[in-house]
């Protein structure tokens, strides 16, 4: 018999599940609080549940609780990188970043990734599997527990393509924002996608108040094809149209992520084309100095080029920021820590 993943059940589903076991309604409330408010690492912590009930739950449910394999703390800015082991032995990574406005956690949505973006370490080994809602949630829960600090902002921008794991992502968002759990505001959640058009439109129709971030990384279709294989399926204008639709349906400003790769997409002509591409949109451009990975020969644009690119966009009326580099001394970029761990395991 397949076990029930109880941490992926919403409040109503958990009530129904507990009722099916012959338990009183208040038991579901107690269990939900232990999982999503008190962040219990296992069922044995739930001391106001009888030993008999805990024993029964162990027999018929899966209780997701990630194991911390490695925790790295940046000596530069205090950023913390976590490597977690899942129950099947796979590993994923998450990052805790501290800002003046509060703590942000960047989580993974898949084990590996199949999108193949040329400058990203996450995708080098391909996709292993999707993460369950409980496995996405528990990255946040374990980080809060280990750090002892409240997390206020969530970015689904780690390993994986969130919109390639659409149904689990949606369930995760609903659990995360539920008033019975951490109750994080939808406005404090950002979901990043490389541009799966039909799922951007599906997400728009959900009318959520989350921020959509598009990994754009090119000013035209030809350059996007060089950097992002997903462009073979979706033309750049088709993706931008989907982002316009997202704003129309939700009223939420779209963020465009643009990794600056030295000599590839950082010219004055690129800045001009980018301006023309997204002209008239309610958007924000986040310029990212690319994080070099040894498997690729891409290099970071120099500081003068980045500043010139930013100024050219700003002169055309766009809102632009340059992403602060966080955790550079601890392999802060997506996929680097997991990849290093896997290589060490092979060599062991």
Secondary structure, DSSP 8 states (H G I E B T S, - for coil): ---EEGGGS-HHHHHHHHHHTT--HHHHHHHHHHHHTS--SSGGG-TTS-HHHHHHHHHHEE----EEEEEEE-TTT--EEEEEE-TTS-EEEEEEEEETTEEEEEE-SEEE-SS--TT-GGGTT-EEEE--HHHHHHHHHHHHHHH-----EEEE-SSS-GGGGHHHHHHHHHHHT-TTTT---GGGEEEEES--HHHHHHHHHTT---EEEEE---SSHHHHHHH-GGGGTS-HHHHHHHHHHHHHHH---EEEEEEEBTTTS-SHHHHHHHHHHHTT--EEEEEEE----TTS---B--HHHHHHHHHHHHHTT-EEEE-----GGGT-STTHHHHHHHHHHHH-
